[in-house]
Amino acid sequence: MATTLFEDFNPISSKQWKQKIQFELDGAEYNQTVIWNSPEDIQVKPFYHRDEFTKAAPVQTQATHFSICQNIFVFDIEKSIKRALDTLNRGAESLRFTIQNEEIDIQKLLENLPLENRSVYFNLSFISIDFVKILDTISIQKKANFYCNLDPIGHFARQGNWITTSDKNNFETIDLISKATTNLSLISVDLGLYQNAGANMTQQIAYSLAHANEYLNRVPNIPKKVVFQVSVGTNYFFEIAKLRALRMLFNLIAAEYNSDLECHLLVTPTKRNKTIYDYNVNMLRTTTECMSAILGGADAVANLAYDALYHKDNEFGDRIARNQLLVLKHESYFDKVNNPADGSYYIESLTMQLAEKSLTLFKNIEAEGGFLKLLNAGTIKSKIQESANKEQELFDSKKEVLLGTNKYPNKDDKMKHDLELFPFVKIKPRKTLITPIIEKRLAEKLEQERLELE
């Protein structure tokens, strides 16, 4: 029997809702009480209504095909092979290898791994035509999807120097690689650096687009896809909107080059809000961050282990991190619906506002000579530092809360005995062309003070 339940009630306009809220505020000012400003200068309203909705963001988010990715740092070949096989057997669907030495026997590393139709990412700290040509051959033989995340601009921003190559500069070498290979995606943009250093979301999107635009200008034949390695925080709906806005704007920019390049999002939780004290809260943080990644349209999600700040890679931390994603995918059914943000006026509004502000900042960067010029001038670092300082002030004043750290800390919690890794900013004196952009967690100073008192 058809119901007329909703036909029995008259629709309520946004004006009527505002009047009701104003009445309940008992004289308090509506704009000052229930509307707040984000660090991106976006006014967040208490409700979003269809009679104020203009248009949906022109972006599709395919949540049904995101893969669970495992990070593996390659030093000992045998241990890396064992770990890769184990993690694939336990539910991982793709792999991200970090390789710092081109002397690594890549053929041996990959020869016995089941890689058919699998995505494999290679974060390389070097640019070698011979090394990448071997990867190209293996990808064809194994029918795998290989992504060589070559990002010399990201390396320059993080390290202060370019990657050393034998003859050509970094961009010319990548162009030679693109002509010598047929089955690889080559270019990556390290958006996570800007997020972990304290950039706000508008900066993150605009800087990564300007970063990518340098490659579009300097490497004539970029193949297949550009991988954006993104970090997400706990501002749940904003992070969903950030990923959607990033994909939408990259598609817009690529179209200006008459390019069919795709935007590929490899997403991981941020380190900026993670803590060493009350470390189990990190699992709650990474869970919501992985949810934002999936709903925002990530192609792959590589979770961060709850103890990654202070423990070396270990089976237990890996298993917990992987199982968080397995629960989201196979028990919470996050992979069953495409475009899950459709119909949310709030997320649509955030997406469009972030996109508009980011596009304006991107155009300003290009008008001032482009991303590399501003990076060399120190402007990008300076702007990120301004945003980071504002966020740090909010944390220090306890207006931005990290439970167990600057609110409700457990005074009996001791960590000095459990630190296998140094969890704070590492200073490495060296001669650099520019001052590097430094990643820094919000809780570092407070944690160092507590460690000194143990």
Buried (B, 14 or more C-beta within 10 A) or exposed (E): EEEEEEEEEEEEEBEEBBEEBBEEEEEEEBEEEBEEEBBBEBEBBEEBBEEEEEEBBEBEBEBEEBBBBBBBBBEEEEEBBEBBEBBBEBBBBBBBBBBEEBEBEBEEBBEEBEBEEBBBBBBBEBBBBEBBBBBBBBBBEBEBBBBBBBBBBBBBBBBBBBBEBEEEBBBEBBBBBBEEBEBBBBBBBBBBBBBBBBBBBBBBBBBBBBBBBBBBBBBEEBBBBBBBBBBBBBBBBBBBBBBBBBBBBBBBBBEEEEEEBBBBBBBBBBBBBBBBBBBEBBBEBBBBBBBBBBBBBBBBBBBBBBBBBBBEBEEEBBBBBBBBBBEBBEEEEBBEEEBBBEEBBBBBBBBBBBBBBBBEBBEEBBEEEBBBBBBEEEBBBEBBBEBBEEBBEBBEEEEBEBEBBBEEBEEEBEBEEEBEEEBBEEEEEEEEEBEBBBBBBBBBBBBEEBBEEE
